[in-house]
Amino acid sequence: MNVRTRQYAMPWLMSGMLACVSPLAAVELSPSGEGDALIFPIWATTNGHLSVLNVVDSQSREITYPVPSQAVKLLVRDAHGQVQFSANIYLRNAEDTWAASIVSLSNGRSRLASSDDNCVLVGGPGAVAPWAGSVDLDADHGFIELIVMATVESAIGSCTGLATRWNTGTWSQDPAAGLHESNREAVLRGTLNLVNVPKGTSYTIPATALREFSDIPQHTRPGAVRPDLASTYDSGTPNNRTRSRVCDSRGCVTSSWAQPRHAVAAALLVEELNGEYTRSLSLAGKSDLVFSYPMRHHFLDGSDQSLEKPRMSLVTFDRTGMLIGGESCSTCVCPPAVPLGACFTFLPWNLSFQESVVAVSFLPASDSSAVLPSEVLGIDRMHLPPSQLPPDEGTFVSAQSGTLVSNEGHVHTGSPVIGVVLQQFLNGNLIGADGVPQRANYGVAVPMTARTHVAP
């Protein structure tokens, strides 16, 4: 067994290329969690869970008249990336909140429902109407996108009036009528809670936010499935080359791309995900490692195999840093300028995914070909051979394969992925000070730490 040590080197470009000072838009991850596009990496109604979604209009509180409204596209997708529900949400004020829940139905189906506090429109051409407040989904887990389409300059009036605009009014002829010319002031934030009432657990998962997603309005009718994550737009980029910006503590790299989907993929690209897990028997600990690939369905045309069929490798370490799962190079130290994935050989969990949302749990499969429910969420998980089980507690490293090369020749390594660890502890009941038994179960959701790698 080898002791793991690691070195990281990120070859950066000339200092003039690193500074994030360009006045032009470039889609990037938002460190604040606020942006004009939100991705909720997982929703689920499996294994006794329900999902509670909260989205907040975070635009400036400065009072202007009329108060601008944000037109937001909601796309609820299944685990394959297929749209299960599309709607337009019109948030009227700063700190206006839209909330919804997704609960389980029979036969692997779910129901999405919300209150009538906000204006939500659904329907096709000529048949747009306020949403009745609930819809049944042919899925029990997936991911969600919310994208600010536009800022409405005029007072939007009633929800019925907005529907009329789409059916016979100005928006039926010109969806951009009465919209602010720029989307740069539009900001959202949000969280999703996975709640299991019988077990007494709740997992709060923050949305992954993209900022500078689009600097022009992209207002489409309710029911349309665009804009989506492949619709980022930068009107100031020559020759329709949409830009991305990848930043960390060492600086930023800005790259341009011939297609918008590549710009968003680059912004979400991760070479490595790190985190902690537990399968402690004394605490009835269980862990799901959830990996969400929200861009995968945009590359099913075969244009990029590494994005269509993302692959990852996974190794685990005990609390002392001893390598338990997988094998490493002989020195266990990556030479300078060598990506981690090229230095370590990650075995044996080299996984090929057919879905966009996948879970890994640390239990063996009874059959080497079986795909079993994950421990916490109960969604399909990749099996682990019995001989390769990790220790009861420790850390893991997941290397993500794939490469994107920008118009400038910048090499972005990894996959567009969002990772979160769900840890569940079922301690049963504890006796309180008054002698009454109290449920003592709890759950924790921890976003994985992401590392990026860009080379000239």
Buried (B, 14 or more C-beta within 10 A) or exposed (E): EBEBEBEEBBEBBEEEBBEEEEEBBBBBBBEEBBBBBBBBBBBBBBBBBBBBBBBBBBBEEEEEEEBBBBBBBBBBBBBBBEBBBBBBBBBBBBEBBBBBBBBBEEEEBBBBBBEEEBBBBBBEEEEBBBBEEEBEBEBBBBBBBBBBBBBBBEEBEEBEEBBBBBBEBBBBEEBBBBBBEBBBBBBBBBBBBBBBEEBBBBBBBBBBBBBBBBBBBBBBBBBBEEBBBBBBBBEEBEEEBBBBBBBBEEBBBBBBBEBBBBBBBBBBBBBBBBBBBBBBEEBEBBBBBBBBBBBBBBBEEEEBEBBBBBBBBBBBBBEEEBBBBBEBBEEBBBEEEBBBBEBBBBBBBBBEBEBBBBBBBBBBBEEEEEEBBBBBBBBBBBBBEEEBBBBBBBBBBBBBBBBBBBEBEBBBBBBBBBBBBBBBBBBEEEEEEEEEEEBBBBBBBBBBEBBBBBBE
